[in-house]
Amino acid sequence: MTRFIFLLFIAVLVGFAALAHAGLDDGKAAYDRGDYATAYKLFKDLAEQGDAHAQFNLGVMYDEAKSVTQDYAEALKWFRKAAEQGDAKARYNLAVAYFKGRGVSQNYAEAVNWYRKAAEQGNADAQFGLGVMYDFGAGVSKDYIQAVKWYRKAAEQGNALSQYGMGEMYRDGHGVPQDFILAHMWLNLATAQGNPEAEKMRDELAERMTPSQIAEAQRLAREWKPKGPD
C-alpha cells in the first residue's frame, strides 16, 4: 500500500471522535448552540457520577478547549474512564491518543489494543485504524489478511479511507487474490466520496483493464449498498 494512505490516516487521527448524544440531551443542546460553559457543567456533573457518555463528552471538551484550557492529559483521563466502561468512541479516541502520543507516551501496541476493542464493537474508524496497523506492522506483526479483514468491515459501512484501502489491496493482491474489477469497484466508491487519490488510482488502473472489466466494476459500484456495523 502506498505511503499516502498512511499519511492520510495520521491526518485523520488528528481529530478525535465527536460528541456522543445518548442520555445527554441538555448538554448536547448547550454545546450545539455554543453555550460551552453550560455544556461543560452538565457533562462534568454526570461524568463525576460515572456516566460514560458524559465522561467521553467531557474529554472532547478538554481536547477541543471548549470552555476550558486545552489539556490533552485531562482529555485522556476522561476518555479512559469512558473507555473502561465500554464506550466505543472513547476507546477509539484512546487508541488515537496512544497512536499520536497525545497526552500520553506514544505506544503502538496500546493503540492496537484500544483500536481492537472499538473495532470489535463495530466502530468503522477504529476498524480502519486497526487495518492500517496490520497493514504496516505498527504495534502488531504485519498481516495483510488481517488488514483486509478490518478494512473490509469499515469499507462495507461506507468508510471512504477503507474503501480506498480495499481498492489498493485488490489491485496489488495483498491479503486477497489480485482482482482489478473489485479494486476498481472499491476505488470508485471512495472516489464518489471525494477521495482524489482514489480517483487517480482508479483511472490509472482502468488503463490496465478491458472495457468489459470496467463495465462490470462500474455495475458492482452502482449496486453496492452499505451494511451496518459488524
C-alpha positions, 0 to 999 in steps of 0.5 A: 500500500502506498505511503499516502494512505498512511499519511492520510490516516495520521491526518485523520487521527488528528481529530478525535471522535465527536460528541456522543448524544445518548442520555445527554440531551441538555448538554448536547443542546448547550454545546450545539448552540455554543453555550460551552460553559453550560455544556461543560457543567452538565457533562462534568456533573454526570461524568463525576457520577460515572456516566460514560457518555458524559465522561467521553463528552467531557474529554472532547471538551478538554481536547477541543478547549471548549470552555476550558484550557486545552489539556490533552492529559485531562482529555485522556483521563476522561476518555479512559474512564469512558473507555473502561466502561465500554464506550466505543468512541472513547476507546477509539479516541484512546487508541488515537491518543496512544497512536499520536502520543497525545497526552500520553507516551506514544505506544503502538501496541496500546493503540492496537489494543484500544483500536481492537476493542472499538473495532470489535464493537463495530466502530468503522474508524477504529476498524480502519485504524486497526487495518492500517496497523496490520497493514504496516506492522505498527504495534502488531506483526504485519498481516495483510489478511488481517488488514483486509479483514478490518478494512473490509468491515469499515469499507462495507459501512461506507468508510471512504479511507477503507474503501480506498484501502480495499481498492489498493489491496485488490489491485496489488493482491495483498491479503486477497487474490489480485482482482482489478474489477473489485479494486476498481469497484472499491476505488470508485466508491471512495472516489464518489466520496471525494477521495482524489487519490482514489480517483487517480488510482482508479483511472490509472488502473482502468488503463490496465483493464478491458472495457468489459472489466470496467463495465462490470466494476462500474455495475458492482459500484452502482449496486453496492449498498452499505451494511451496518456495523459488524 
